[in-house]
Amino acid sequence: MSEVYIEYRQGSIYPQTGWNPSRPYPEYPFGDHNIQKEPNDAYDMIRSLFQMMGLDRDNFGKKCWNPLGAYISPGDLVLIKPNFVMHCNENRKRRENSMACLVTHPSCLRAVCDYCLIALQGKGEVVIADAPMQDCNLQVLFEQIHFTELLAFYHRHKKPVSFVDLRKYQSEFNRNKVIVNRIYQTGKAVDVDMGSLSMHERRSGARTYQVDNYALAQTEQYHSEHRHIYSLNRIVLQADVVINFCKPKSHRLAGFTAAMKNMVGIIYDKASLPHYTVGSLEEGGDAYLHPSKIKRIISSILEQKIKHENQHQIFRATIDRYLYAVLLLFERRFGKDPYIKGIWAGNDTIWRTVVDLNHIIRFADQEGTLQGDTQRRVLNFADMIIAGEHNGPCQPEAKSLGILMASESAVAMDMTFCKMAGFKEEKIPMIKALREHRPDYLMPGQDKKIMIYANKKEYQGDLKSIKFPQKWHFRPHDSWKSV
């Protein structure tokens, strides 16, 4: 049996002026002078989740309460994995809470960090780390969401909390969406070969995998028949504990993103991250539905654009970019189907990549060798005080729910979110596959039951029997209207 915990407070909001708690909790390590007047619902809700989970039950309400001591020991390296997908919301029509529905909110991260520090007892460190999209400017993002204030707070108090950009490099695009520069990071890679254990091996025949803004040859170095390598940032595998704090949203490739999909952000070289398979469904791919000469030409142009960008031929890459745009408009108007680049419910690739990464985070040792037993402890949270619906992950619209979730099982959390959001399980490839072939290592326990515990009685019990309010349902991405 897997357990999912839901804290629901209708009307809850994020604080605007700071991330300190607004109440002097006995266990709070920074003193009464670091209590703020503005309510901090996120901090209060995180604390309530820990109490609901029964963590360090005997000491609740005491100065010595240490809820995360069940997961974290002194001396551990704790990696907190938020969702920092992009530095701006590309939705130009709906601007309200545009960043709050896009990224994990700093107030949630601050609360978890405080309890991690309590558990570490002065020994070890906390690293907040993510590999956002290739063109995400983290400096701009941090200034917008005031994440720098969080890091500055811990720096003032001499606490070992830092941030690491897990990417190999950040790309700078010009206004024509052409890469003009790459800023390389200092991290090191560890390659993990899933081999025959990869979910990609469950499909027969040789396939060509594609990743947006990366050449086919780059991805082919990592993925071919019986060989499925993922390039991770080394610090991820050095972690003793991973706290996965996702921001659930509708998603163009996967239907939705929640706990499992958030593991995409542990990658160092994104060329190792298959997004879709080249070609139409009839041709053994899943980039689009029907065979199309125009779409094959579009794919060739995008490949040529990448080549010109790598050679720093900006003018030629710009021509490629505009040729692509014109042909895409033509195909969407006159083609047999509107889909392209795996953005539709027929994408049978991305969920396999996601499941592989969730296996790796649990079973790969520090050198990237897969073991038979778990290598690190994982705890999952979902920030849905404000979530993102419609055209996520880059253009979501704010959906105010007032919910935080927690679970040791990313699978159970995703299945709960799927039902909560009103998506049809049989229409979401990852959920459908996990229902049919769910690997035991992804959901601890001997049976398939998911039990929900909540601060509202009407949302407690077996997930199968719970009816969530229709007002919680999410609008899917335009290319996933059938879900």
N, C-alpha and C positions, 0 to 999 in steps of 0.2 A: 504494500500500500504506500502511495506517495501522498504527501501533505502539502497543501497550498494555503497560505494565510493571506487574508484580505482585510485591510483597514480602510473603511469607507467613511468619509466625513463630507457630507454634502456641503458645498459652498467653501471648502477649504481652498486656500490660495498660497502662493509662494510669497515669502517676505521680500520687500523691495529694498530695504536699507542695510541689511546685514544678515549673517547666517548664525549668530549666537542664538541659543534658546531664549525664550521669553519667561521661563520659569527656573528657579534655582533648584534643579534636581539634586538629590543628595550625592549622587555619583559623579556629577559634572566636574571635570578636572581643572577648569579655568577660573573658578571663583565667582563670587557674586558681582564683581565689578565688570564681568564680561557677560552680563545678562542684558538683553535689549528690551525696549518697551513694545516695539512692534511685534504682534503675534508671529510665531514661527510654526505654522501647522506641520511642515515637513518634519521638523525635529521631533515634535510631539508624536507624530504618527509612526515614525521609525521606532521610537521608544515603546509605543504601544504594541507594535508588531513583535518586538523582542519579548515583551511580557506575554503576549498571546501564544508565542512559540514555546513558552515555559522555560526560557533560557535562564539559568542560575536562579531558579524559582525561589529558593530559600532565602536569597539575599536581596530580593526585590524591595526597593524602598530604603535600602541601607547605602551608606557611603561606599561599601566594598562591592556593590553589585557589579558584576562583570559578565554581561550576557554573551559577548563574543568569545569568552574564554573557552566555550565549547568547541570553537573552531581554530582559535589563534593561541599560540603559546609564546612566551617571551623568547625573543631572538628570531622570530619568523620574519620572512619577507612577505608582506601582504600586498598583493596587486589588486587595485580597484579598477575595474574596466567599465567606464561610462560609455555613453553613445554621443560622441562629438562629431557627428557625420559631416557637417559643413559650417562655414562661418556666416552664411546668410541663408535665409529662406527665399527660394526662387519664386515663390508664389507672390505675384505683384498685386493681386486683387484682395486677398484677405490678410491684412497686416496685423490684426489684433493677436497678441501673444505669439507672434511669428517665430520667435526663438524658443519660447517656453514649450512649444509643441514639437520642436526640432531636436533638441539636445537634452540630456539628463541635467536636471537643474542643480546648481551648486549647493543649494540648501540641503538637498538630499545627501549629496556627497559629504558635506561637512558633518552631518549627524553621524553617518557611518564611520567617518574618519575618527571622530572623537572616541567612539566605542572601540575602534581598532587600537587606538593608543592606550586606552584603559587596559585592554587585554595584553598588550606588549609589555606593560610594566617597565617602560624605560629601556627595553632591549629589543632591537630589531628596527624595521622601518616600513613605512607605507609609501607605495608608489602608485599614483594615479596615472594610468597609461591607456593610450588608444592610438589606432591607426585610422584616422578619418579618411575621407575621400582624397584622391591625389591632389586636387587643387584647393583643399581646405587651408586657409590661412589661420593658423591657431592663434597668432597674436591678435588678429582682429576679433576672432571669436571670443577669446578670453576677456578682452576689453568690453565687448558687448554684454556678456553675461556676468561680468564682474568676478570671474573665476580667479583673477589675479589677487583679489582681496582675500580669498580663501588661502592661497599659498602664502601671502604676506602675513596673515594672522599666525600661521604655524611657524613661519620664519622668526617673527617677533618673540614667540614663546619657545624658540629653540627646539622645536619638535621635528622629528625626521619624516616629514611629508614632502614629497616632490612630484613633479610631473615628467613623464617621458613620452616623446613622440615616437611611436613604434614603427613608423614608415621608413623605408629606405631613402625616400626623397619626397619633397613637396614640389609639385609642378606649378609654375606661374603661367597662366593663360592671359592672352590679350583680349580685347573686346570682341575679336572675331572667333574666340574660343580655339585659338591656336597656341600650343605650348611654346613659350619663348625662353624659358629658363627652368632649371631644376636645382633645388636647394637640397643637398645631401645631408642626412643626419649621421650621428656618430655611432648608432647602434650596430650590433653584429647579428648575423643570421645563424639560425640552426635549421637545417633541412630535415623534415620528418617525412619518411616514405611510408604511406599507408599500404602500398602494394595491393595484394589481393583482399585486404580488409576494407579497402575503399568502397564506398557505396557506388562509385562510378563503375566499379567492376561488375555490378549487378546488371549492367546493360551489355548486350552482345555486340561484337563488331568494333572495328577501329573508328574513333571519332576525333574530330578536330575541335578543340575548345577555344573559346574566345573570351577575352577580358577587355572591357572598354578602355580605349586609349593605350593599349599594349599590343605589340605586334604578335601575330600568330606564332612566329618562330620562338618568341620569348616564352610563351605559355607551353609550347611543345617541349621545351627543355625540361619542364616539370611534369607534364602529363602526357602519357602515351599508354599503349596497351600494357596492362599489368604493372604500371609504374605511375604512382600518384604521389608526387612530392609537394609538400607545403613548406614555404620558407617563412619561419616565425622569427620574431625578434627574441634574442636569447633571454632577455630579462623575464619574459613570460614563463619560460620553462624553469627559470631559477626560483620562481615564487613557490612558497609553501602553501599559501592560501590565495584563492582568487575570489573576489567579490564582484559579481557580474551585475552591474546596475543599468539595465536597459531602459530605453524610452520607446514603448510600443507605438507603432505607426502602421498604417496601410503601406504596402510596398509594391513597387512596379515589377520587380522580378520574382519575389517570393510570395506575393499575396499579402503578407504582413511580416513585420519584424518585431521580435520580442526577445526572450532570453537566449534562445538558440542562435538566432541570426546575429545577435550582438557579438558572437565569437569571431565573426569575419574581421573584426577590428584588432585581432592579435597578430595579423600578418605583417611581415617585414617587406617582402617583395610581392606586390599585388599581382604581378604577372603569373603567380602560382595559384591564383584564386579563380577557377573557372566560373564564369557567369552564365554562359549558355553554350550550346553546341551549334557549330556552323551548319547552315542549310535549313530547309523546311522540314516539317514533320514527315512528309512523304519521302523525303530524301535521307531520313535517319537523323536529322537535326532537330532543334527546337527553337531556332531563332525566330521563326514565323510559321504560319500554318501551311500555305500553298506554295509550290515552286514558283519562283519569280525571277526572270532575267534581270529586271530592274534592281531588285534587292541584291542579287549577286554582284551587279555593277557597283551598287552602293557599298557593299562590303569591300570590294577591291579599291574603291576610292578612299575609304577610311584607312585601309592598310597602307595605301600610298601616302596619305596624310601623315601617318605615324613615321614612315620612312623619312619624309621631308623634314618633319620636326626634329628627328634624331640627327639629321644632317644640318640642322639649323637653317634650312631653306624656308624662311618664313613666308615669303611671297608665294611660293609654289604650294605650301601647306594651306595658305589662305584660299587659293583657287580651289584646292581640293575640298575645303570646308564648304564653300558656296555651291560647288557642284553637288555635293552631298545634300545640302539643304533643298536645292531645286528638285532633285530626283526624289527626295523623300516626300515633298509636297505633291508631286505628280503621282507617286505610287499610292499615297493615302487617299487621293481623290479617285483614281481609276483602277487601283489594284484589287485583287480578289479578297484580301484581308488587310486590316490596318496595322498588323503587328510587325515589329522589327526588333532586333537585338535582344530577343528573349523576354521582351516586356509583354507578357500575357500569361494566362493560366496554363498554357501548354508547356511552360518552362520545366523541363525534367532534369535540369542540371544543377541549379543553384541550391536546391534543398540537399542534394547529395554532398556538395561542398560543405554545407553547414553541418550536416551530421558528422562528416569526417573531422571537422575542426572540434566539435564537441567531444569526439573520441580522443583526439590528441590532447586536449586540455586536461583530461582526466588520467590518461594512461602513458603519455610520453614522458620519459625521464629528462633530466637536465641536458643530456647529450642528444636528445631527439629519438631515442630508441623506445619503441613501444613495449610496455611491460604488461604482465597479466593482472596486476593489481593496481589500484589507484595510486597516483603519485602526488596528488595535492588535493586539498579540501576545497570544495566549490560551494558558494552560497549565492543564490540568485535573488535580485530585487527588481521590481518594475515600477518606474515613476510614471504614474498615470493621474497625478493631480491635474495635470493638463497633458493629454496625449495628442497624437497627430492622425488625422483621417484624410481620406481622398487621395491626392496624388503625391504620396510619400515615396521615397524618403526625402526628396529634395524640395518638394513643393507642398508640404502638408498644410492642412487647416486645423486650427486649434479645436480640440474637443475637451471641454472641462468635465472631468469625472470625479475628482476628489478621492482618488484611490491610490494606495500603495499596496504592492503584493510582495510576498517573500516565499521562497521554497528552496529546498536542497536539490530539487529536480527541475532542470530546465525544460524537459519534456512535459512534465505535469503543468508547469507554469504556462507553456505555450498552448497546451490543449485547453487550459482554463481560459486563457485570453481569447482563443479562437471562438469558444462558445459565448463568452462575455461580449465579444465584438459583433456577434450575430453572423459570423462567416460559416459557410457550410463545409464541414470537415472533408467531405468527398470532393470538394472543389479546390482544396489547398493541397498540392502534391505532397508536401512534407508531412502534414498531419495525416493524410490518407495513408501514406507509406508507413508511418510510425504505428498507426492502428493495426496495419496488416502484418508488419515485420518488425515490430518494436524490439530493438536489441536490449537485453536485460541490463547491460552496463549503463544505459542511458536513463533508466528508471529504477532506482534501488527498490528492492522488495520482490516478493514472489508472485504477486497478482497484479492485475491491471487497474485496480481501483484507485481513484483519485479522490481524496477526502478534502473538503474545503472547510476551513475554520475562519470565521469572520466575526467582527464586532457587531454585526447585525444578524440576528438569528435566522432571518429569511434566506440568507445566503450561506447557510451551513449545511453540511451533509455530503453525500455522494455526488460528485460532479454531474453524473447522469441524471439525477433527480432535481437538480436546482434549475430554476427559471430566473435568469437575470433580466432586469428591466429592458424593454425595447429601446428606451432612451439612451442606453449604453451602446447600442449598435453603431458600428463605424461605417462610413461611406468607403467603399473600396476604390482602388485606383481605377481610372477610366478604362484601362485595358483588362480589368478584372471584374467587370460589372456582373458577371454571372455568379460571383461568390456571395 
